[in-house]
């Protein structure tokens, strides 16, 4: 393996990694040599996902964590410290979007949940990570944070805020040698995005704007995230890398 991309001996954490983009990134980090902790809402599911990545529990471990709960995030890092698995690289992927529709019609409870998980929880995860020695943060945002997606107003706001958070942290933490970047996926085939695929007219309109002529797969994000965690990205911080097949060209 090219030493620039070798993560042997590196400890990583991927949140929301029991399936989809998070699981693909966790797998790629393992393949690059990292020891990976991954989280899910349920411990059993997280442990099953970890077991699918590596035969050795030293290389992949599952932990329960609800990113909308600050106490759960604090407990996660206490558990990682107990297991001598505090991460150097953290990929903050966990997110939610329970509703679709016009923004002004969203229930306050749904708005609060989206912001608590996607933005406040991401911030608290980043804060705990840096306090415990992390040197690299990667936020999984969305093209919705760059250009709002109709029907996904609250989600779009949360991801726009996440990109703002990334830039602030990159500026504040750079002098300490901590790198902070983001990925902004386009339409990726996951259970999370199932409603977008179910809207065939909307899907076809989206695809007309994608030069590569296809929607994304979780593995399309995995290599880019691994690059951002690797020595190859040592002089890269404060950046949003759009992975959308050219949809924003």
N, C-alpha and C positions, 0 to 999 in steps of 0.2 A: 504494500500500500504506500502511496505517496505520503511522505511524512507531513506534508502540509495539511492533509486531511485525516491524519491518524489521531484518533481520540483514545488510544490505549492509556489506561490509567486515569482517565477523566471520569468524574462522577456527574451525572446529569439527572435532571428531574423534568418530566413532561406531565403537565396537568391535563385532566380530561382525556386520558389516553387509552380507554378501554376499547375503542373502535375508531374507525374513520381516520381523519388526518392525524390525530394524536397518536394512535397506535402505529400508523405508518412511520411517523417521525421517531417514535421510541424504537421501532425495529431498526431503522437506518442508523440510529446512534449506537445501538448494540453492535450492528455489523461493522461499524467503524472502530469498535474496540471499547466504547464507553460502558461503564456500569450505570444502569438506568433504573431510577425509581419512577413509577408511574402511578397516577391517581385516578380514582373513579368514585362515584357517590357511594357505592357499596364495596366493602372490603373483598368479598368473595369474587365479584366481577373483576376487580383490579388484580387480584392474585391470579385469576385465570388468564387474564391478558398477559401478565408478566410471565407466566409459565409457558405461554405460546411463543415467547420471544427467545427464551434461553433455557437450556436444561439445567443450568446452574443458578441457584437462588442468589449467588453473589453477583451475578451479572444483570439480573432484572428482578425487581421486587415491586409488589403492589401495595398501595396504601389507600385507605379511605379518606376522602376529603371533599367537603362541599364548599366550593369556592365562594358561595354567598354567605358564608359563616366565618367571621374573623376568628372565633375561638377554634374552629376546626382547622383553619390554616395554621394557627399557632401550634396546635397539637401535632399537625403534620411535621412541622420542623423539629418539634421535640422528639417525635418518633425517629426522624431521620438522624438527629444527633445521637440518640440512643443506639442506633444501628451503625454508627460511624459512616453514614451515607449522605452527609450534607453536600449539596451539589455545588459544583463550580459553574455549570451551565444550566440554565432554567428556561424551558420552553413553556410559556403560559398560553395554553390552548383552550382550557375549559370555558364553555360559553353556553348560553341558553337563548331561546326565542320562542316563548309559548304562544304567541299570537301573531296574526297577520291582519292588516286592515289600515284604514286612515289613522294617522297619529292622534288626531284630536278625539278619536273615539276609544282610545285605549283606556282600560281600567287602571286606576292608580296602582292597584296591587301588581298588575302585570308590568307596568313601567318600573316600579320599584324593584321587582325581581330581576328584570333585565339589567338594570344599572348596577344592582348589588353584585351580581355574578360577573357580568362582562367587563365592568369598569372598576368599581370599588374593590371587588374581590381580586381582580388582576393587580391592582395597586398594592393591596395588602400582601399578596403573594410575592410581588417584587420587593416590597419593603423587608419582609421576613428573609427573603433569599439573600439580599445584600447584607443585612445585619449578620447573617450566618456565613458570609464569606464568598458568595457567588461573584463571579467575574464576568459573566456573560448572560444577558437576558434577551430572549426572543419572544416577542408578542405575536400571537397569531390574530391578525386583525381581519380585514375583509375589504374588497373593493367598495362595499357599501359605506365604508368609512371615508372614502374619497369622493363618491358620488352616490347619494341616497337611492336605495332601491324601493320602488313603489310597493306599498303594503308592508314594508319592513322599516317603518320610521323609527321606532324606538331602538331596534337593533342597529340601524344605521347611525343613530346618535351615539350609541354606546361604543361603536367601533371608531367613529370619528374622535371621540374622547380618548380612546385607547391610543390612537396615533399621536394625539397631543401629549398624552402621558409619556409615550416613548421618547418623544423629542425633548421634553423637559428633563427626564431622567438621563438621557444621553449627555445633555449639557452639564447637568449637575454632577454626574458620576464619572465623567470622562477624566477629570484630574486624578481620580483614584484608580484609574486603569480599568474601570468597568465599562464594557461595551454593551450598548442597548440598541436593538434593531427590531424591525417588524416585517412580517410577511402579510401581504394582502391577497388572499386567494380570490379567484373569480368563482364561477359556478363549478363546484366539485361534487362528484357523485358520492354522497354519504346519506345516511339515515337522517341526519340533521337537516339536509337540504331537500328532503323528499317532496315537500309541498311545492317547491319551485319546479321540480321535474314533472309533477302531476299537472301543472298548468301548461298544456302543450303549446298554446298560442304564445304564451310568455316565453317558454323555452325556445321555440323556433325564432322568435324575435331576438332573443339573447344570442343565439348561435349565429345569426346573420351578422353580428358585430364582431365575431371572433375569427381573425384571419387563419388560425390553425384549424378551424372547422370542426372542433370537437370540444366537449366539456372536459373538465379536469378529473383526475383520479387522485386519491390520497397520496400515492407514491410520487406524484408530480411536485408535491410540497416537501417530501422527505429529504431529497438531496439538497435542496436549497437551505433547509433548516440545519442540516448537518454541516454544510459549508459555513453558515453563520456561527456555529459553535466551534469551528475548527481553527487552527492556527492560520489557515489561509485567509481568514477574515480579520486578522489582527489589527488592521488599520481602518476598519469599517465600523462606524457607529452613527446613530441618529438617522438611519436610512429605512425607507419603506420599499421593499422589493415586491413588485406586483407580479403575481403568478396567475395569469388569466388567459393564456393563449393569444395575447395581443389585443384583447378587447378594448384596451384604452389607448391603443396606438393612435 
